[in-house]
Amino acid sequence: MSDTAHYRFQSDQAKRLARQVTDVAVREKLLEMAEEYGRYADLIEARAAEQISAEAISH
């Protein structure tokens, strides 16, 4: 599993758990975690795209 896929999976898991819990504070924390995992995945994808662009330019 790629790093991006891993973080997307973790984000999805946190969202699923958030839908199941009744404690508001726990739900909010899980949703925060889901957002953070999503940001990690976005960052990894952006860096990979930059690297591909840089490699294409140098060739």
N, C-alpha and C positions, 0 to 999 in steps of 0.2 A: 504494500500500500504506500503510495506516495505521501509526502508530508502534507500536501494540499488535501488529498483525500482523507487523511487521518484527521486533520482539523475540521473539515466539513462534517465528517462522521461524528466527531465529538460535539460539534455544534448542534447537530440534529438530535443526538442523544440527550443533551441538556434541555433542548426545547421539549422533547417528549416527556422527560421527567417533570419539567415545570408544569406541563398540562395535568399531571397526575397528582401533584402535591396540593394540600389544602392550606398549608402555612404560607402566608403572603410573603414573609421575609425570605423564606427558602425559595419560593417561586421567583422572586425578584433576583436573587443571587444566581439562580440557575440561568435566568434569561441574560443576565450580565455576562456570565461565563460563555453562553452561546454566542453572544455578540463578539466577545473577545476571540473566541476560536475562529469565528468568521473573518475577523480582521487579520488574524495570523494567516489564514488561507489566502486572503486577498493580497497580503504583502508578499507571500511566497510567489504567487502567480505574477505579480507586478515585477518582482526582481527577475524572475525567469524570462519574462518578456523583454525586459531591458537587456539582459544578457544575450538573448537571441538577436536582438536588434544590433547590439554592439558587435557581435560576431559577424553579422551580415555586412555591416559597414566596413569592417576590417578586411574583408575578403574581396 
